[in-house]
Amino acid sequence: MSLEAQTQNQSQTQTTPSSQSQNLLPPPEDTPEEILRTEIYVEARSPIDGKLLTAAEYIEQQEDLEAQIENLPPEMLVSEEVRELIGLLKLRKLLKTFVPFF
């Protein structure tokens, strides 16, 4: 094979930088993430049972849930195990002030 034929083969196999960048771009029909972030949601799923809701129904349900949570006594918001663990951690912190290596 002659030197001239080898250089032609090399030039044909090399890709230009512009053709490489075209391969890295997403397809034109792909919606950019910036546009997807600005879309307004018009439907949602219920956190209770997973049913599809309109935006107004979802907001109404969220307000009802918040109202129910506000009416609960604080003891009902945290389980007995978690309250006990918090008490033990507070006791440990108190003991560490007197016995630092404990």
N, C-alpha and C positions, 0 to 999 in steps of 0.2 A: 504494500500500500504506500502510495507516495505521500510526501509531507503535506502537499496541498489537500489531498483527500482526508488526511487526519485532522487538519485544522477545520475543514468543513464539518466533519462529524462532531468535533468538540463544540463548535459554535452552534450547531443545531441542538445539542443536548443541554447546553447552558440556558438557563432561563433568565430573563431580564428582571430587574427589581420591580418594575411596574406589574409584570405578570404574576410575580410572587405575592405582591400586596393585594392583587385582585382575588387571589385564592384565600386570603385571610379574612376578608370581609364577609359578614353574614349575608344570607340571601336577601334580595330586595323585598320579598314579601314578609320578612320577619319584622314584627313590630318592635321598635326600640324600647328599652327599659324605661327611659325618661317619659315616654308617652304612657306606658302602662301604669306608672306611679301616679299620674294625674287623673286617671279614670275615676269616675264617681261610682261608688257601689250602690246599686239600686235594690239588691236583695242580699239576705244574710241567712245564716242558719241559727236556729234556736240553741242556746247553750244547754237547755234542759233536755229536749228530746230530739234535736237535730233536724226538725222540720224546716222547710224553706219559708222565710218570712219576707215581707216587704220591709223597706227601711223604716217606715213609720211603725210597723208592728214590732220590729226589733227594738227601737228606741223605747216604745211603751213597755215592752217586757223588761228591758234593762232597768227602767225607772221603778217598776214594780218590785224587782229583785232587790234593788238598793233600799227601797222603803222597808222591805221585809227584814233585811239585814240590820238596818238602823234600829228596829224594834226589838231585836234579840238582846238578851243580857250578855255582857262581856264573857261570862263563864261558858256560854254556849258556842262562842266563836273558836275556842281552843280546846282540844281534847284534854282529858285528864292526864294522859301520859306526857303530853307536851308541857302542861303546867308543872308536873312533877319534875321533869327534866330542867325546866327553867329555874325552879327552886333549888335543885341540886347544883346547878351552875353558879347561882348567886352565892350559895354556901361555900362552894369551892373558891370563888373569888375572895370572899371574906377570909377564909382560912389562909389563902396565899399572902394576905397582907401581914399575918402574924408568923406564918411559917413559909418563907419564900421558896424553899427547896421542895415543898410538898407538891 
